Amino acid sequence: MSKGFASTPRIALLAVLILLVFGGIGARLVWLHVLDRDELLRYVEKARRQILVQTARRGDILDTHGAILATSRSLIVLGVDPQSLVPADEKKWPQLAGLLGMPLAQLREILTTKTRASQHAAQPASPAGAAAAAETGPDAGSAKLNFWGTAAADLKAAARSDDDTVLDDADAQGNRPIRWAKLSDTVGESAYADITRLNVRGVYGERVYRRDYPHNDMAAHVVGYVNRDEKPVTGIERFAEFYLRGQDGWVESEKDGRREELAQFRTRDVPPSDGYSVVLSIDAEVQHIAEAELAEIAAKYQPAKATIIVSDPRTGFILGLANYPSFDLNQYNKLPADEQGAMRNTAVADMYEPGSVFKIVAVSGALQEGLVTPSTTFDCNLDKIDYRGLTRSLPRDDDHFDHRLSVAEIIEHSSNRGAAQMGMMLGDRKFYDYARAFGFGQPTGFPVGGEVGGVLTPPEKWDGLTITRMPTGYSVDVTVLQMNQAMETIASGGVLLRPQIVREIRDQTGETVYRFGRSDVRRVVSEQTARTMAHLLTGVVSADGTAPGAAIPGYEVAGKTGTVRKIIDHQYSDNHHVASFIGFFPASRPQVVISVVVDDADAHTPGGIAWGRVVAAPSFKHIGEQLIPYLDITPPMERPVGTGLAMEENHP
Amino acid sequence: MQKHSNSAFVNQMLVGVLVVIGTCGSVGLGMVGIRHQISILANENKAIEARTAAVERRCTETSAAIAAEQDPSILMQRNDVWHLALGPARAEQVQRVDEDPVMRMASKHNRGLFDTGATPVTFRIAAQP
């Protein structure tokens, strides 16, 4: 460096320049921090840190084979800011109306209504929500979508109201400008993509998850539904809420002046954890068979209500549970007030007197205690009988018998007097204990439907006739599920199984988190007794039995009919009955239990009395025949004989 | 260079200042560049996440649509409308096989190969006059 370069004038000039530069910087700082402070603060306020909620997707409800019974679909709540519309887009309105499936006149009215009188103005869901809607629209240009969902709760709330107005901008007449008017809240992804391409300024949407039930009314009473506030109301939706709900995530970040997130300034990013899927034991095909059969019963007999349950006696899992009447899960809010009863899960929430099906308790108890054998006989023509020092009248039988009936014949002919005598042989306390052991008078633990426990009065409160009536299925109230469970106890070899509906819990990747298995409650009768009972119950579907119409050719069917008079105006009616047939097959190796209970089908039944053998037994058979190929139920006695070909291996 | 004169000191100071300014400027520019790259990367990640979410939403929507179309009542309706005459198998249509199906198929095939019952074939032969 030469000495000349650092001459005094040059140093002075350089110093002046440096001072000017620093002076300029200082002046700019003063400008920014003092003079322009307010404007900059407003900008900073807009660009301040924010927390964005990332909504978790609710898990699916699947049938046992993975078919979707309930899922969460992403829908777009589409709205418009009428203040942001531009005349140039008016030619696109017909296309927009077409995509929305809305009459053009209706769309035009929404788009051209720019203000709302204050007295009619809808309150904004929240100021933040309204502001978000107001600010997002104009900046977005068209169909702007914020994936992360700015203030999702506000927009959900906004979606519920049809329009939002800005309260601060009322004009002299009190009219307030509308900054959000809902166009549709059911726009699908593909339709939304088309709307986005249409590029109508001021039209924008927000994604929300909505519950969808692809099978509409299938297993409606089991699946349940979620209301518009995403709150589970009934069914598995409510029971398994803990698993299904998922956990919302959140992002702590900053946004720019256009409310766009500045991703580079994310400081916290907690991803949402979607809900688990719940796999039911319900088989959609079995459920459909049951519901189709109910539809036939409804069309033919027009009953007050009816229920069909199909379960697996090896595990206690419910394969199908259908009630009539039912309802569409996607239209639950459109059910008329006088039809709200259709939402009731009558299989577990309603009680009825089971009638003759309940005889399995007295007979099983007497067999288990060794008081009778299948060949023990009873005089079933007796009107009265002495019991504990008092003469008790026996219930009426529909038939007169010319000989003493064996236990097998009592079951076969469904003799009330025979069952009553076996109940009396057991005694009050023992009979009651067996009824309790079979699961009556207490909830089964079924998780959905508002289950009731039925009514089984303890012996201390019985009157003189109860011991003669209860063994025949009167003076006791049960649910259809309880009765199915009791018959399942016979089919399972004497073990009371807890009826279960949830088979698995799966995480988001489809991995099984928890698997439910067979749950034994208690042993009620020995395996030998259960086997004997199953054999006795096969007589019911024999030619001499009460329900030959339930017999399935080639298969041993065990079951019991029930026809019970209903109490109308405080007395038993001769014109209103509950008809039932509950049974299982194959009797020696049960694979399926089917319960068919039809309430008050008398009016449309030939003869005017809805007998179990007429109304319910044929349905049992029809369902059973359809289940044989589907569930691959093999007749236990059949074994194909080898053809003796040279290539064949000898199988034992 | 004269180390003890004022001019020499100023020269050194100027050089030092320039070096510092140059270094700081380079570091600053580098930082700005890095921040810009971070910003681009973050926004790309965000866009990828958005695309992934969009694909998942489409999958969900498609799955729901498929499930709705697989509803037994819908399938039966289609069966009627399209006159397919499809129906569930009945018990009497099912032949139960209690043996190894592979061996069964093999034996059936071999039975055809080694079947000795040949189909009779006749030829008309005209005698020469």
Interface residues (C-beta under 8 A of the other chain):
Chain A: M1 K3 F5 A6 S7 I11 L14 R57 A67 I68 T71 S72 R73 S74 F147 G188 E189 S190 R207 D212 P214 H215 N216 M218 E261 L262 A263 Q264 R266 A284 E285 H288 A292 G554 E625 Q626 I628 P629 Y630 T634 E638 R639 P640 G642 T643 L645 A646 M647 E648 E649 H651
Chain B: M1 Q2 S5 S7 A8 V10 N11 L14 V15 R35 I38 S39 L41 A42 N43 N45 K46 E49 A50 A53 A54 R57 R58 T60 E61 S63 A64 A65 A67 A68 Q70 D71 P72 S73 P88 A89 R90 A91 Q93 V94 R96 V97 D98 E99 D100 M103 R104 A106 S107 N110 R111
